[in-house]
Structure formats: C-alpha cells, structure tokens
Amino acid sequence: MLSNAMEPPRIPAVSVKGRRPEARAAKGVLRGAGLHRTVLGNILPFFTHLRETESGPGNCPCNSSSLVHGVRMANLPLSQDFEFGREVAEVHSIFEATGATPKRGMRLALIGNFAPRKCGIATFTTDIFEKLGAYHPEITVDVHALDDPRRPLSYEGVASTIVCDDPEAYSRAARRINEAGVDAVWLQHEYGIFGGPDGEMVTHFVDRLAAPLVLTLHTVLSEPSERQRAIMRHLITRASRIMVMSSRARDLLISHYEAGAGLIEVIEHGAPDRPFGRQDEFKARFGLEGRKVLMSFGLIGPGKGLEHAIRALPKIVARHPEVLYRIVGATHPNLVAAEGEAYRESLEALARELGVADHVGWENRFLQTDELLDQLEASDIYLTPYPGLQQATSGTLSYAVALGKAVISTPYVHARELLASDAGLLIEPNSSDTIAQAVITLLDDPEAMTAMQRRAYARGRETIWPRFASASAQLVTKAVAPEPVVPPVTAIPGLSAVLAMSDATGMLQHSVGVVPDRRHGYCLDDNARALMLMNVAEGISVGERMKWSLAYAAFIQSAWNPDLKRFRNFMRFDRSWCEDEGSEDSNGRAVWALGQTIELSRDRGLADWAQGLYDDVIQAVGALGSPRATAFAMLGACAVLRRDPAHAASRALVERGGDFLMRLLGEGRRPDWAWFEAVLGYDNPRLSQALIEAGIAMEQEHWIGAGLETLQWICAQQVSARGQFRPIGSESFHKAHSYLPFDQQPLEAQAAVEAARTAWRATGGAFWRKHAMIAWRWFFGGNDRGVVLADLATGRCRDGVTPRGANTNCGAESILAFQLSHYALMELVTSSTPRPGEGGLFEPARKRLV
C-alpha cells in the first residue's frame, strides 16, 4: 500500500501472468568484515555548502567528488523534483550504540478478548484500552476483539472483530492492521482464546503482522505439550517485547522456552487506586452491617477450589457466627455450555448438607469493574483457594490487595509473589482445615488483621493503574521502531567491507557476524555482483580497482564450464567446485555482469575480456527458462546494446526475453495481482526492469508500458501504510497470491532502487526518484523495526530485517546490495534529465507515469 505522500502514477492495464518462480532460499547467513574503520565527522556543513553553491551550471560538477572529514562525498546538482536535506545526520558506524527516540504520538493495535465478553482476559484488555486512554492519551489504541462464534457479541468502538476459529478472519485482520500503519501490535495470549488445537491459529496470524509485536503471556506452562511449547516458541521468535506479570513466568520463559532475558519485562497486573479502610461504609450499602465478610470472585468453575472454602465454614461459623462467605461471579460460559449450572448447584447442595447455607451468599452474575470493586470494599478477607498452582495472574487478587483486604490464598505463582513480605497468608491447597485455621486466626485478632490489610494496601500502591499505564506505555515505546535518520546520498560507502570479504580467489559468500565464514566458500552470484561494483565504485585507486576487478573476473572465467555450456555457481574454500552446473539464476547474473562490464568498465582490456566471454556464452545461456534468469540475462544484453546497438546475439536474446515476459503477463492477470507469477520471490523488480530496458533497446512501447505497470504494482506492495519500504519477505516464497512481511533482505531494496532508476530513464517521472529514496532509507532504519543495517564507514550491511530486528551477519550479498544501491541512487539524484534520447523516446509511456 502506497502512502498518501507517494501517490503512484496512473497507467493503463496490461495483462499479467502468475507462475512459480525458481526462488532460491534466502541467504540467511552472515555478513562481512571491514579492514578498517574510517572516523567520520559531521557532514551537515558540507551538505549545506552543496545547497549554497547550487547557483548555476558548473558549480557542482557531477563527475567529481570531495573528501570531507574522511568521508568521500559526491558533488551533485540538485533537482527541482527531488527533496533533499530534510534528514541529515552524522555518519555513524552501525556498531556504535544508538538510542531510540520515543515518538510523541503513537498508534497501537490491541488484540484480545474484549468487553462485553465476560472473562478475565476481556477485562484485562479492556482495562489496557481504558487506562492508556486515561493516562496516556498520546497513544491511540485500535482494538481488534476476538469473538467466539458460538456466542457472538456486538462490540462498540472497536476497529474490527476477529472470529477466533476462522483462519481467513486472521488474514483479514492482519491486512487491516498492516494497512493502518500502526506503530506496534499488542497481543494478549492465552492458549484457549485462539482457534485451532491449543490456539495454534495465532502463529499464522503473527506471521502476517509487520509492526513490532508486543506479547502479554497470561499463561506460561512449566510442563507444556509439544504443540503448546512449539506455539509459545514461535510467538517468542516474533516478539519485539514480552510482558509477563510474575517473575516466575519470566524465569520459565528463559529456562523452558529459550527466550532472551532482554526481551521480557515483568509488569504486575494493574489495580484500582481507592482509599483504605471503607469496609463499614460499603457493608452498609449492601446491607451487611455487623457481618464479617469473606469473599471469592471470578468466573466459577472447578478450578477455583470453592468447595474447600465451603467445607471450612462449619469450623469458622462455630467460632464466629457473624461470618458470611460471599461467592461473587457467574459460572464460566464454557462450563454452562457443557453442563449448565451443575457445578454451582453442587456447591449449593454442599452448603446445605454442611448446615452453612445461611452463611453463603451468592451473586450469580458477571459484575462490571466498578461494581466488583464496591463488593470487594465490603469484605474483610479475600479467599483464593485455587487448587492449581501454575496460575501466573489473578486480576481479582491484584484488586483485593490494592484495596487493602486481608488475603488468604493457596501458593499459586501470582499469590506467592504478590503476598510476599506478609501482605497475605499462604495456605496449602485442597485443605479446608487450613482455610478454617487461617480465617479464625485473623478474625480472633482484629489488630493483626488490620495490620495485614495495611501491608496489603501498601503493596498495592505499586500496582495502581497510573503505574501500570506508565509501565505499559514504556513497554510499547521500547518496541516501536525509532524514526530513521538518513545520511545524505552524497556520502560514498567505504569499501573495506567488500575487501575484507575478498581474497585472491574472489569474494566469500557468508560471514559470522562481521567475520568472513570460509566454510561456505564462494559463489558466482556474489562475484558477478562484486565485478559490477568495481565497474562503478568511486574513491578507489586505479591499482586497487584493477586488482579486485581481475580477481572477480577470474572467478567468473573459471566458473564457465565449456563442456556443459553453463556456469558453475558454488566453489569451496579450497577452490574445488561443488557442482558442474549452477542454477539458471546464477548463469543469468553472470551474463548481466559481463554485459555491464562491457558497457561500464574503465579498463579497456577488461571490457575486451568481457566481450569475448560474453560472445562465447550468449548463445548457450540465452535460452534460460527461469523468469529471473531471463531478466538478468536481458539486463546484460541491454547493457551491451547501449554500447553496440547492432549486436545481433544481444538483440535476439532481448527479443526472446521480452516475448517470454510478455507471455507470462498475458497468461495470468488477476484484478488484484498485476504480476508475472502467482508467487513473489526475491529480486522481484528485476522482471519489470528487464522489460522496460528491453522496450527501450528494441523501441517497443508496449513493453515499456507493461514494465512500468508491473513495477508500479510491486512498488505498491513494497511500501507500507507508513510510507516505508517493506520488501517482500522471504517467508512469502511459494505462497500463491499472498506474501508475508519477513524476513526482509537487502537484495530487494537494491532491486527497487535500480528498477526505479530504469523507470526514471524511460519517463523522467519524479515518482521513481522518490520511490528509490524510500528503498534507500530502508538501509538506514526506514524499515518495520527501525534498525540500521548499513554502515557508511566500512560499507558493511547487515543481512536484513527479521521480526526481532536486524540479522547481524554481514555477508557478500547484503554488502554488495547496499554498495550498488548507492551508485544507482547517485545516478538518479545527480542527473537532471534522463540519458539523451531515452526519456523522450516513448512520449505516451512517459506521460502516463509523470
């Protein structure tokens, strides 16, 4: 979805096809080390100087460059249709600490059960919504309420409802949330509230969310089933921050689920802030004068242990006949659906059997929060005799402590932590005798009970709603991606990262962190890209350029297998080949590198070598079946045609390739899917780029129009509602007519920049410059996690954006994608008009896109 500020150009429809690409798995491995680090100063004065000197032709020669504070800066004439200078910053290494600046305003998607649904999580989610609104109005909250189709409800003021057992409902909700451009998503998790076995539909839901994910885990099991463990681990891998309400839950996440300690925050359940000691006032309100009131509250079911409290009443009443035990709350809806009111009726029968029916008061309904608090204020002692000890959270326990009630509880997780330091009494579970003894002890000593109530009230001050709301706001703010700070495009990336990944054989593929990883050896793809970089790189001496150009060229030469008429791709560190024939995509990229070398190499001898090998391989490699391999080869052939328009083999390859891509377009158009294939893979814009360049080379206007239309479509898919570049995630590969936001890779940003450059050459439209800049900003934090990937000082680039932030490896593909993106963008911003003859070749196509 394009932001309003990026309104796309309008162009007519062109038929499109869907076919599965031969999308290779993402290079999820590691990225390269630099040889040295340049110390960088503030480049704002130089950028200001550039603007001040833009007074006429010749003041800023676009083929020259300057050194400022150790950073090489390209001089550029500024274009009237491109905005510069809005975000200028010091150039820092990505390995320096950078702090996120919290946003003044924030939009949050809140997901969970919600009022009027009657359950603890619905109450908690509603409390979050209300308390953030009351104490942090700068946070706008969109509620997406989970709805149970067995008991559907009407929700007021929510952004959407999600039918909890409908997979398509989750897909629609994720799309709506992504299109809303929220800053973060806060999801309440309990296994039972999502669809599928153990609520596993939640995993597919979070996979589709692009904004940082904050989790509240209401249950963390110490002995989960395999499926429960897998669900929890999946959620953890997607989360930017995790909230639990007990230290025990935090410890379990670390020890049992391998969650990173830095992700987890313990925020205790919020509670009301009311005055202390108003029992008599509220007893009078409810007609309870003169009674000693015990109370339990919540949705009633066997897990509450209420039968043990009722069995304790005969001993309690014998000592204190003024006691009334009030059981407040409706029977759990799921229990009612299964067996009606059988459980409640069994409790009533038990009270009659024990002769204490007159000492039990029933409030058989779900109370709204304010009325519940009034009922709590009318009590002296609060009982939670739960038999299960894994419960991490009890909202009513938090309320009772905050109101200063004497609490008697079994030692479940939340009670152990909240009632520490004598804020309450812990008793053994399933024991009516210990309940009776604890109640009698307190009632026998009013002063001791009052002292405990005061300790509870003091403990509750730590959990009152203003504190909870403040902690919640901080939790979300920590998850939100910071605003990007993008250096000027004139700052030239250092080459030390490229050279650190290279040796006499060529450029290594992968790294562990910033250290080259020799275990994975080399590949043709990366060495082809490295040669292309040497053809355009600035700030490198003639000798260095020759040395490394020849190393990468030698790799390409060695990769050619004349017996099979194909290039090999993967080479081990010992220089032995892993295969006799590489992938079609790697073969196509080799042809592209040769063509670009023929066009752009500054070494005539190297260009002649490229011409010779190109002529040898073009016939054999020209008949490739993969759409991307075809596009890569076409781009190489178009480069040759810009140097030699009459080159027959190149013209033939471009003609075949253009027909092939147009055939794909014509076979599969859908109203909502203007693309060549049914799935989106990697390097997506290359298909459109190849068609546009082929149209220019062969003077085929309809090819240009189709290429521009499909490029506009993929641009729209790769710009978020917040106007940031969002590459098609590698998890999307092989998903027909759908795509996911992660993992995001630098290769796609490079393709977007370079394809936009091609479209600008064809049309001169300002839209393409703006889109290229959006993709460029992705490297510097203009992404869904606000992480800085690129380091101008060394020229490094991290391997991409994951749900948890940056992949900290810095491999060849990512480094080269960043480097080559810079030089493509520089051409866009240093040229005031397209190349001579290009922008005006096809005026109708240009007009449609300006």
N, C-alpha and C positions, 0 to 999 in steps of 0.2 A: 504494500500500500504506500503510495507516494504521499508525502506530507503536502499540506496546502501550499507551502513555500516552494515546492518542487512540482508545480502543475506541469504534467507532461505535454509534449506537443501532440497535436491531433493528426492522425494519419489514417488512410482508408484501410479496410480489412484486406488481409492476404491469407490464403489458405495455409494451414499448418498441419503437421503430422506428429503423431506420437509413436516413438519406438524406443525400446530399452537401450540405453547407451552401454557401451562396454566401460562402465565406470569403475575405475580401479579403486581399491580401498585407500582411504586417506592415509597419508604418511603420518601416522600418529607417533612418530619417534622424534628425535631430539635435535636441537639446532646448534649451530656452530660458534666457535670461539674466535675472538679477535686477537690480533697480535699485540696491539697496544691500545690505549685509550687516550683520545685527544681531550685535553682540558678545554672546556667551552665557556665562553663568556656570554654576556647578554648581547643578543643580536638585534635587539629593538632599535638602537641608534642607527645601525646600518640600514635596517628596513625603512626607517623614517627618512634617511638620506635618499633612498631609492625613490620615494614618493616626491621628495622635494626637487629632485633633479629631472623629473619627467616633464620637461618643458618644451621639448622639441625633438625631432629626429636626430639621431646620432649621439644624444647624451647618454644613452644606456645601451651600448651595442650588445645585441642578444647572443653573440657568439663568444663573448668574453666572460671572464669570471674574476672574482676578487676574494682575497683571504681576509677574514675578519675574526679576530680572536681565535685563530687556529681553525676556523670552520670555513670551507670553501663555499662561497656564495655565488650563484649565477646572477648576472645582471639581466633585468628584463624590462621591456616596455609594458606598461600596464594597460589592459584592455578596458574599454568602457563598459563592456557587458559582463565583467567578472569582478566580484568584490574581494578585495584584499585587505589585510590589515586589521580585521575585526578581532582576531585572536592571535596575538603574537606573544611568544614567551621565550624564556631562556631555553636553550637546548640542553637537556639533561640525559645522562645515561639511564637506561631502564633499570640499572642495578643500584641507583641511588634511591633512597627512601622518598616516596611522595605521599603526601597525605590527602585524603579525600575531603572536599569541601561540602558540607551538608547543604542540601537545597533549601531555599526559603519556603517554597511551596512544593507539595508532593501529592501524587495521586496513587492510591493503593487499592488493589483488588483484594477483597477479603472473602474467603471461601470457607464454608462450613454450614452446619445446621444453623437455623436462624429462627427467631420469633416470627410467627406464633407457634412454631414447633415446640413441643414440650419434652425437653431433655436437657441434661447438663451442658452438653456442648452447644446447643442452641442458645442457652442462657449466656454462656461464656462468649460466644461470637457476638451476640447482641450487646453484651457489656463492652467488648472492644469497640464496636461501632459507636456506641453512645459516649464512652469515656474519651476516646480520641476526639470526637466531635466537641465535647465539652472543654477538654483541657488542651487540645492541640488542633485548633480549627484550621491551621495551615496545612493539615493533611486531609485531603479529600478522599473519602472511602467509598468505593463501589462494592456493594455486597452482591455476591453470587451465591444464592441459597441452594443447598442440596435439598431435594424434595423426594419424599418417599411415595412412589406411585400407588402403593397400597392405601395410603392415607394422604392424598394430595391436599395441599393447603394453598391459600391465597396470601401472597407476601406483598406488603406495601413498601414502596420506596427502594426496591432492590434493582440492581442493574439487570439481573437475569436469574432464572431458576434453572437448576440442573437436575434432571430426572436421574436419580442416583444409580439406576441399573441400566441406563441407555448409553452405549458407547458413543453414538452419534451426538448425544447431548453434551458429552465432554468435549468432543471435537468442536462443536459449535461454540461452546463457552470459551475454549482456548482461543479460537479465532477472534471472538469478540473482545476478549481481554487483550490480545496482541494488537488488534486494530485500535483499541482505546489508547494505546501508548502509555500505559501505567508505568510508574517507576518501580514498583515491586508488587509481588503477589504473596499474600499471607494466607497459608492454608492450614486449617485445623485438621489434624489427623487422628482418627480412631478407626480401627480395623472394620468395625461394623457399620460405618456410615456411608461407605462407598460400595459400588456394585461389584459383582463377581466374588469368587471364593476369597474370603479374608479381605475383601475390598480391593482386589488387585487392579480394578479399573483405574485406580488413582495413578498407577505407574504410567499408563499410556497418556493420561491427562497431563501430568507434569512434563512429560517428554515434549509436549506441544507448546509449552509456555516459554516465551522468550525473556520476559522480565525476570530479574533476580527473585528467587523463591525463598521465602521465609516459612519455616515449618514450626507449628506447635504440635508436639507429640504428647498426646494426652495419655497414652499407654505405651510403656516400654517394657516388654516382656523379658524376664530373665531366662525363661525356657520356651522360646517360640517354636512353632513348627517350621519346617524347612521353607514353606511358602511364606509364612509370616516374616521369617528372617530375610528372605530374598526381597520382599516388598520393602521392608524397612531399609535395607542396604541400598536399594535403588533410590528411594527418596533421599537418603543421605547424600548420594552422589550428585543429586540435582540441586541440593540446597546451598544457598549462599549464607544463611544463618539458620540456626536451630534453637528454638526455645523449649525448655522443659521447666517444670515447676517444682522439681526436687533435685537435690544433689545426687541422690541415689539413681535417678533416671539418667543424669549426666554420666555418672560412672559406668552404668550399664551400656550406654551408647559407645563409650570409648572401649570398654573391655570386651563386649559381646558383638558389637556391630562395626568396630574399627572406624568410628567417626573421629575426625580430628578435634582435639580439645579446643582449638581456637575458634571452631565454628559454633560452639554450644554456649548458650547463656541460660543461667537459672534465673527465672523471674517468677516469684511466687504469685499464686493466684490473687487477684485483686479483691478488695473488700471495702465495705462502706465506712464512712467516717461519721459516726454518730456519738453523742455524749455518753458518758459512762453512768451506770447505776440507775436506770429508769425503770427497773422491774415493776415496782409498785404502780407507777403511772399506767403502764401497759397492761398489767394484770387487771386493773380496774376497768380499762377499756374493753377487755374481753370477758369480764365477769368472773375473774379468777382470784378475787381478794381472799387472802388467808390461806391460799394453797401454796405448797412447794411444788414447782412445776419442773418436770423433766421433759425433754423434747428430743425427738428424732425427726429429721426431714429428708425428703427426696422421693424420687420415683420408687415405689415399693416393689420389692421382689425378694426372692430367697437370698440373694447376695447381700442383703442389708443386715441379717442376723437379728431381726426384731424379735423373733421368738425367744431368744436368750434373755433379752431385756424384760419381756413379759413374764418369763419364768422367775426372774429375780424379784418381781413385785411383791409376792406374799411376804418375804422377809422384810422388805423395805417398808411396806404398809404396816406391818406389825409394830415396827419401831416408830414410824412417822405416818400416822393415818391421814395426814393432810396432803400426802403426795398425790399428784396427778401426772400420769405419763401421757403426753400428747404426741401422737403419731400423725404427722402432717405431710400430705402429699398423695397424689393419685397413684394407682397401680401402673406399673410400666406398660405403655401401649402394646409392646410386643407380647408381654405376658397376657394381657387382656385378650389379644387376638388369638393366642394359643389355647388359653384355658379359662377365659373370663375372669371372675373375681375369686376363684377358688383359693388362691393363696391368702388374700385378705380375710376371707371368710374363715379360713383355718386359724388365723391369728385371733379373730374374734371368739371363735369356739374355745381356743386355748385359754383366753382370759376368763371366759365364763366358767370353764372347768376348774380353774385355779381360784375362783371366787374373787377376782380382782377386776371384773368388767366395769365396775363403777369408778375404778381408778385409771381407766384408759380412755382417753379422748381421741376421737378420730376426725380428721379433716381430710375427707376423701376428694381432693381436687388439686389441680396444679395451681400454685399461687404465683402471682406476679411478684417481682423482686421486692417492691416496696412493702407489700402486704406480708411477704415472708419475713422481712426484717422486723416488722412490727410484732409478728408472732414470736420471733426469736427474742425480742426485747422483753417479752412477757415471761420468759423462762429463767430458771436459776441454773440448771445443769443441762448440758447438751450431751447426748449419748450417740456415739457411732460404734456400735458393736459388730462391725463388719468381720465376717469370718475369713475373707480373703485378704492376704497381707501384701499383695503386689500393687494395690491401688496407689498411683502416683499423685493423684489430685482429688481433692474433695472441695468443691466450691462452698458447700454449706459449712464445712469445718472452718474454712477461712472466714466466713461471715461470723460464725459463733465466736471465734477467738477475737476478731476485731470489735465485736460488741461487748467483749468482756464477760463471757459466760464461763463458768467452770465446766471443763470438758473432761469426760471420761470416754476413753477410746481404746479399741484394740490397736496393736502397734503396726498398722499398715504404714506404707512408706511416708505418705504425707503427714500422718499423725506423728510419727517418730520425729520428723524434722521440725514441724510447727510447734509441737508441745514440749520440745526440749527446754531446759532451764526452768522446769517446774511451772510451765504455762498450762499444764493439764495433767491428768493421771492416765497412765497406760496400763492396760489390764490384759490378761491372757485371753485369746479368742475362744469362742464356743463355751463360755463358762458363765452361767447365771449366778453362781455363788460369788465370783469375784466382782461382778457388776453390783450385786447387792452390798457387798462389803465396802466397795468404793463409794457408793451413794450414801450409805449410812455414815461412813466416816466424815464425809463433807457436811451432811445435814446435822450431825452431832456437834460440830464445831463451826458455828457461823463465822467466827473471826477468821479461821483458816480458809473457809470457802471464799470469803470476801477478799482475802489476800491473794488467793489464786486467781480470782476474777480480775483483780487489778494487774497481776502479772500478765494475764492473757490480753488484757486491753493494751498494755504497754507493748507487748509483742505484736499486736495487730496494727499498731501505728506504722510498722514497717511495710504493710501491705495495702494501705488505704489507696483508693482509686487514683488520687493525684500522682502518687509514687508509681503505681502500676502503669498509668498512662505515660508518664515520663520515660520509664524504662522501655515501654513498648515503642514509643516514638524513636528512642535511641536505637533499639534493635532494628527497626525498619530502615532507619537512616544509614546504619552501617552496611546494610545490604545493597542500598541503592547505588547505582553506578555514578561516579562523580562526573561533572561536566568536563569534556575534553579540553585540553589546552594544546593547540596545534602550532608547531613552529612554522615559519614562512617556508613556502615551497622552494625558495631560492637556496635553502641550506642543503648542501650536497652530502649525502651519506658517506661516511668513511668506508674504505674497502678492506679494513683489517679483518672483518669477519669472513669475507669471501676468501681472503688469502690464508687465513688460519684453517679453513676447511679444505685447503688445496695442497697438493704435493706434486711431485714430478709426474705422477700418473694422471691426475685430474682432480676433480672436486669430490670429496667424500659425501655420501648421502646424508647421514644422520649424525646426531650428537647426543650425548648425555648431559643435559643442561647446556652449558656452553662448550663442552669438551667434545671434540670430534670422536665419533664411535667407529673404530676401524672394523668392528665385527661385521658391519653391513656393507662394507666396501663402497663401490661406486655405481653410478648408473648413467646411461646415455642421456636420459631426460635432463638431469641436472647439469651435465657437462655441455649439452646443447644450449641450455639457458645461460651458463657461465660464459660461453663464447659470445652469445648475443650481448651480454652485459659489457664485455671487453670492447665490443664494437661501438658502444655509445658512452661509456664511462668517461667522466671528467675528473680532473685532479690526479691523474696518473701519468708518470713519465713514459716517454716513448719506449724505453728499455723494459720497464715493468709491463707495459701493455703487450709488447711483443712476447715476452717470456710466458705470460699466462695465456695469452691467446693461442700460442703454439701448443701449450700443454693441453688445453681443452680441445683444440683442433686435432691433435694427435690421438686423443681418446676417440673422437668421432671417426677418424680414419681407421683406427684399429677395430672399432665396433662393426664396420662394414664386413659382411660375410659374402664374398663374391660367389661362393658356391650356391648359396640359397637365395641370393639376390635380396637379402634382408639385413638390417642392422641388428646386432645383439644389443641387449639392454644392460643386464646386471653383470658386474665384474667383482670378484673377490679382492680382498686387500693384497693377496699375493699375485695379482694381475691375471689370474685364470678366470675364464668366462664361466658364468653359471648356466649358460644356455647357448644354443646355436642361433636362435631366432628370438628377437624381442617382440614385445607387444606391438600391435599396429599403431597405437598412440605414440609410442617412443619412436617408431620409424617416421611417422608424420612430423614429429617435432624436430627430428634430425634434418629432414628436408627443409623445414622452416628456418632452422639455424643456418643452413648452407645458403639459402636464398637471402637471408638478412645480411650475412657476411659479404655476399656478392654486392649487395646494394650499399652497405654502410661501412665496411672495413676501411680503415685509414692506411692499411698496409696493402699495397697493390699485389704483392706476392701472395699474401693470404687470400685476397679476393680471387686471384687466379686459381689457387688450390681449390677453393670452394666451388668455383665454376667447373673445374674438372671433375670433382667428385659428384657434384650435382648432376652434371650431364650423364655420368655413369649410372646414377641410381634412379633418375627421374622416371624412366620408363617402367622399371621394375616396381618401384614403390608407389608410383602414381595410382595404381588400381587398388586402393585400400577400401575396406568395407565399413569400418567404424566411422560414424559421423565426425567424431572429434579428430581422428587421424586424418580424415579427408580435409577437415577445416585447417588443421595445422599445415598440411602439405600445400593447400591452396594459398595460405598466407605466405609461405616461402616462394611459391611460384609468382604471386603478385609482386613480391619484392623484386624478383628478377625482371619482371615485365616493366617495373618502373625504371630499371636500368637499361633494359633491352626490350622494347615493346614488340619486337618481331620474333622473339624466341619461341619457336614453334612448339617444342615439347611443353613449355610452361603454359602456352595458350591452350593446348589440348587438355592439360591437367585441370586448368581453371574451368574450362568449358564443361568437362565431365563432372567436376565437383559442384559447380553451380547447378547443373541439371539435377544432380543427385540430391542436394539440399532442397531445391525447389520441389522435387518429387516427394520428399518427406513432408514438406509443408502442405502440399496439396492433398496428401492422403489422410491426414488426421486432425483437421481443425475441429476444435470444440469452442463453443461461445466463450467459455471461461478458461481456455487453455490454448493460448496462441503460441505454440512451441513446436519444435521439430520432433519431439519424443514424448512418450507418455510419462516418462520419469525425468527428473532433474538430477544431473550428476555433478561432476566437477568441471571447471573451466567453461561454464555454460555460455557466457557471452561470446566465446570464440566462434560459435556456429554463425551467429549474426554478423560478427566482424568479418568472417571469411566471405559471406555472401555480399556484404557491402563492398569490400575491396575487389571481389570478382566483378561486381557490377561496374565499378569504376574502370577496371582494367579492360573489360570487354564491351563497355558502353551499353550495358543492359540496365535500363532504368527500372524495370520491374524487379530485378534482383536487388537493386538498391532499396526500393520501396519495401520489399519483403524483409530485407535485413534490418531496416530501420524499425519496421513494425515489431518484429520479434525482439529486437534489442530494447525497444521501449517497454515491451511486456516484461522481459526479465528484469529490467531496471525497476519496474513497479513491484515485482515480487521481492526484490532485494533492498528495498528501502522501507524502514519501519514507520509506524504512525508518528514516531517522534522525529522523523527525518534523518535517522541514522542508517548507515549501511548495515544490512543484515544478510550476509552470504547464505546461500542455500547450505544447510547443514549436511555434513557427511552421513548422518543417520538417515537422511532422506533417500539415499541411493537405493534403487529398486522398489520405491514406493510409488505406485502409479497415481498420477494426478493429485499428488499431495507432496508436502515437504515439511521438514522439521527444522527448528532454528539452530540446532547444534550437531556436531562441532563445526565451528566456523574456521575457514582456512585462508591464509594469505593469498593463495593462488587465485581465489575467486575475486578478491579485491584487485589484484593485478589485471585480471581479465576484464573487469569492469572499467578500469582506467583506460586500458589500451583500446578496448572496443569503443569507448566514448570518444577517444581521440580519432578513431577511424570515422565515426559518425560525424564528428565535427568537420573533418576534412571534406566529407561529402556534402555537408549542408551549411556549415558556418554557424549553426544554431547555438545560442548561449546555454540552452538546456544541457548540452552534452558536457560543457565545461563544468557546470555546476554538479552534475552527477559524478564526474571524475573526482571532484573535490570532496564530495561526500564519501566516496570509496577511499580516498586518501586519508581522510580523517579517521577512518576505522583503525588504521595502524597506530594512531596516537590517542586512543581512548574513546573515539566516537563510535562505540560499539555497545552491545547489550550488557556488558559487565564493566564498562568504563576502564578497562585495563589497557595500559600502554604496552604495545607489542614491539614497536620499532625503536631502535637506538641510533640516532644520527651519529653519535661519536664513533662507534665501532662499525656501524652498518649492519648490526645484528637485527634479527627479527624473530620473535617467538613463534612457536608453531601454530598458534591460533587461539580461539576463544572457546572454552568449554562452559558448561553450566556453572562451574565453580570458579571461573576466572581464566587466567592465561595458562596455556600449556607452556611450561617454562623451558622446554627444549628449543633449540635454535638450529634447525637443520638447513641443508642447502636449499631446498625448495622454497622455504619461507624467506631466507635471506635474499635469494635472487628475486623473489616476487616483490619484496619491498624495494630493492635496488632498481629493478626495471620499471616499477610503477613510478618512481621519482622521475626518471628520464622521460617517460611518456607524458606525465603531467607537466613537466617543464616545457615540452613542445607545445602543449595546449596554451600555457599561460604566457609564453614568450612570443607567440605568433599572433599578430593582429588580424591576419586573414589566413584562410586555408592555402595549401600549396597552389602555386599558379595553375589555373585551369581546372582544379578539382571541384572547388565549391560551386562553380557555375556550370559544370558540365551538364548537370541534370536539374535544371531550374524547377520543374514541377516537384521533384522529390524534395528539393531544398525548401520550397515554400511550405510544403506540408509539415515540416518539422521546425520551423522558426517561430 
